[in-house]
Amino acid sequence: MNLAARFSVVRAAVVGDVMLDRYWRGQVERISPESPVPVVDVDSTDCCLGGAANVAANVVALGAGCTLISIVGDDEAGGLLCELLERSGIQSRVMRSGEIRTTEKLRIVARNQQLLRVDFESRPTHELL
């Protein structure tokens, strides 16, 4: 049995922090008059699985079975993350809690260069986990 075929019998559990990776891509053609920073004219936006959710997606892409166990906020980002997990074919046991915020990493990119990353997150307490 070749290596790729062996993955079909593997079952993995991934436990960890999931996050939503957001990308805003565009062009920079001017500098802001308010402050010397580039102005990005956004052409496209994209969301994808990050953190432990990305690990689970990679396990599934290799052909293995995977169950992801994690927690997200009861917010828009948490709902989108759960939707992306379902579309990716990842079996998940994700708890939604109003006590935390789903971690999001927003990357602003122009000409294939990351200009800025903005993090939205709250740290869950161990009691919540």
Steps between C-alpha positions, in 0.01 A plus 500: 500500500648837400529791740197690367276193534612451860346832600151370417509274806634767736261668746627808680366731769615861495444699820599865514436864429318564175498834328360669195765631262374795297682656206433838343693534173537811291721760341694788652525805278517781752600598851242628747506879547403450868802289587790358298344158445402321178135507395384157381217492246356157584427282194414174674435346838538139606455288812661168583558263789785590733675352801384152600228518233772533235678197646175301480449613138851380412433160663180462295681615182744212549204261495479421871192526718506781753294631789571854616424599860504868593303804616393817317300806591130526436568769241510553122857374470417185698205428274711552188774278639249219569363542147850472351566187708183339368585591138848352547360163607654523845308328776499740791391531859516875539343664804359850446520734797375853551779552755782516246571656164598282205864565414544673165822593325448764231785541253509795264699417188607707198716373213548169682653683797333487841476858624321447829344236721215586736407251774155473658501261793424434863670245715261240643536408863586142590158465667334556164707231335 
